Amino acid sequence: MKKFENFVYAILESKSKKTLVILLTLIALAASVMMLPTKIVKAKMLPGKSDNTFSVYVKTPTGSSIEQTKAVSQCIVDHLKKEPEITDMEIYAGMGIPLDYAGLVKGSGMKNSENLAEIAVNLTDKHERDETSYMMVHRLRPVVKKACEPVIPGSVIQFVEQPAGPPTLAAIVVEVTGHNLKKIRELSKEVAVILKKTPKLVDVDIMADEIYKKYELIPDKEKIARSGLSVDQVNKIIYLAFEGMAVAHKNSANEPDQIQIFEVLDPRTKLFRTKDIEALKSKLNELNLMNRKGMMVPVSEVVQIKEVDSQPSIMQKDLHRMINVTAEADEESQVYPLLEARDRMIEYFKKRGYKVEKEPGMSTYMFDLHLTDPKTGEKILLRWDGEMKVTLDTFRDLGGAFIGALVLIFLLLVIYYKNYTLPTITLIGSFLSIIGVIVGHWVADLVTRDTFFLTATSLIGFIALMGISSRNSLLLIDFAKALMEAKGFPKRRAIAVASATRAKPIMLTAIAIILGSALLASDPIFGGLGVALISGTVAAVFVSLIFVPVLLDNAKAMERDDENPIHHDPNDISITR
């Protein structure tokens, strides 16, 4: 303890050494903060979560049959069967996976179309395998997409992991919003192309129905009447031939309601040889109805076939028409590919002649882009949503909590010390624990050989460190002032003695925090909290015992009221009150 006291005192006695301590601390702060923009340490809402399951979403071109969707799904299953860690799979054709956490926001429960399917994939327990689920998805995604998407050209296959935090529609969502539906459909395709060309972005999809040609069967009422048939008769036979329908009911003693008897033709009879109007006419010629005179009338004689465009679903938000373009980040924070894609969009749309304006001010919508067509004056909004929006909202809320904690601590200390200098020194010392938080994530990144993101839980740990770091500084200030007032110690000697005396309890507190946080460091969700507490506490100890004493030595608030020091024994640090 005496050696450390002399070490601190030697620093305080030398102006050059004090300058060196301040300079080194500022360099460490600048270097650690620069790790964020240089991507040495990357920020993300939440890291990947290793789970015992993941999902695969299949989307074939709009208008595809259920057989075509099943063909793509079966191709995926055949490839996944080769994985020894996969225990079982289940295909949900034409619908979403029931009671799925990720699907709550992704709209799985509302899926009801022949061109959609979802595959539930179950894995062995995460504690019994070496490969995490998100690394498995990262490895399998390009292989499966390359092999199975060409089965039905235009298909989209998405690998969906269970989220570690609040689920979102996708990691990156671009809302293309405007009034002209045709224009926003064109722009959404251009946005999708840019996202596909952005590194680290995968599973790009446009959440809009494609417009395709289809055939409408329109009953000819005049011909139906002359043939001795009814419109209802014609509608039922057509519906029965292509879809199936309930034809009767059955009563059961075990059921409170009647049970429908559903009739449907063999699936093979519903298939067409080709996709032209002649194949449809041939199929209708095979359907005959008996009129009131007992004569058989071909259905093709009483219906008209009309080729029309399909009517896509229209999504609206805030009274504006909107199309979502989604993308997932492949083993990457969504922040960095988003910024790159945004820069590419600005450059691309400027070349297209659009007037591009950024969102003014600072808000969670600060990445939005406003496009204006110079020819028509039409305005279109490109709004960024998804996990990025959740990230900005979370960091904004945590930042507000952090500022609130600083203000409250500062006001309490001002009331206690009746000056502004000592509270400022206390908060500066507390804030410098950010050096350890960032450097700790960099070290964890090197140790784990995997990207260890600075997450929302890391910021929670940093906020918690504010109180711990403030406590260390307060111990030094109060003990040094007590030595000066009760024993008449000179300011520098009092600060040095206080640092040496309080070093042991500060170190013991730090060790307790580090040991208690070690259990959190390996957790996939709260690992950032554990690393922030461990590394931040280490930095807080060095700042409290070396940097804070230098600031206290330069503070006039630490001067004694009387100018003549009381004679004292430097070896006697006992205090009587």
GITAWO-V874700 format. One record per backbone hydrogen bond with DSSP energy under -1.0 kcal/mol. CO is the residue of the C=O (numbers start at 1). NH is the residue of the N-H. Records with the same first field share a line. If there is no record, write none. Layout:
CO: NH, NH
This chain:
1: 5
2: 6
3: 7
4: 8
5: 9
6: 10
7: 11
8: 12
9: 13
14: 18
15: 19
16: 20
17: 21
18: 22
19: 23
20: 24
21: 25
22: 26
23: 27
24: 28
25: 29
26: 30
27: 31
28: 32
29: 33
30: 34
33: 36
34: 38
35: 40, 41
36: 39
42: 454
45: 456
52: 123
54: 121
55: 160
56: 119
57: 158
58: 117
59: 156
61: 64
65: 69
66: 70
67: 71
68: 72
69: 73
70: 74
71: 75
72: 76
73: 77
74: 78
75: 79
76: 80
77: 81
79: 82
80: 83
83: 86
85: 124
88: 122
90: 120
92: 118
101: 104
102: 106
103: 107, 108
107: 110
108: 111
113: 116
115: 60
116: 94
117: 58
118: 92
119: 56
120: 90
121: 54
122: 87
125: 128
132: 136
133: 137
134: 138
135: 139
136: 140
137: 141
140: 144
141: 145
142: 146
143: 147
144: 148
145: 149
148: 151
152: 155
156: 59
158: 57
160: 55
170: 387
171: 388
172: 327
173: 385
174: 325
175: 383
176: 323
177: 381
178: 321
180: 184
181: 185
182: 186
183: 187
184: 188
185: 189
186: 190
187: 191
188: 192
189: 193
190: 194
191: 195
192: 196
193: 197
198: 201
200: 330
202: 328
205: 326
206: 208
212: 310
214: 308
216: 306
218: 304
220: 224
221: 225
222: 226
223: 227
224: 229
225: 228
228: 292
230: 234
231: 235
232: 236
233: 237
234: 238
235: 239
236: 240
237: 241
238: 242
239: 243, 244
245: 263
248: 261
250: 259
259: 250
261: 247, 248
263: 245
266: 269
267: 270
276: 280
277: 281
278: 282
279: 283
280: 284
281: 285
284: 287
287: 299
289: 297
291: 294
295: 291
297: 289
298: 301
299: 302
302: 220
304: 218
306: 216
308: 214
315: 322
317: 320
320: 317
321: 178
323: 176
324: 207
325: 174
326: 205
327: 172
328: 202
334: 338
335: 339
336: 340
337: 341
338: 342
339: 343
340: 344
341: 345
342: 346
343: 347
344: 348
345: 349
346: 350
347: 351
348: 352
349: 354
350: 353
355: 372
357: 370
363: 366
365: 368
368: 359
369: 382
370: 357
371: 380
372: 355
373: 377
378: 373
380: 371
381: 177
382: 369
383: 175
385: 173
386: 390
387: 391
388: 392
389: 393
390: 394
391: 395
392: 396
393: 397
394: 398
395: 399
396: 400
397: 401
398: 402
399: 403
400: 404
401: 405
402: 406
403: 407
404: 408
405: 409
406: 410
407: 411
408: 412
409: 413
410: 414
411: 415
412: 416
413: 417
414: 418
420: 424
421: 425
422: 426
423: 427
424: 428
425: 429
426: 430
427: 431
428: 432
430: 433
431: 434
432: 435
433: 437
434: 438
435: 439
436: 440
437: 441
438: 442
439: 443
440: 444
441: 445
442: 446
443: 447
444: 448
454: 44
455: 459
456: 460
457: 461
458: 462
459: 463
460: 464
461: 465
464: 468
465: 469
466: 470
467: 471
468: 472
469: 473
470: 474
471: 475
472: 476
473: 477
474: 478
475: 479
476: 480
477: 481
478: 482
479: 483
480: 484
481: 485
482: 486
483: 487, 489
490: 494
491: 495
492: 496
493: 497
494: 498
495: 499
496: 500
497: 501
498: 502
502: 506
503: 507
504: 508
505: 509
506: 510
507: 511
508: 512
509: 513
510: 514
511: 515
512: 516
513: 517
514: 518
517: 521
520: 523
523: 527
526: 530
527: 531
528: 532
529: 533
530: 534
531: 535
532: 536
533: 537
534: 538
535: 539
536: 540
537: 541
538: 542
539: 543
540: 544
541: 545
542: 546
543: 548
546: 550
547: 551
548: 552
549: 553
550: 554
552: 555
555: 558
556: 559
569: 572
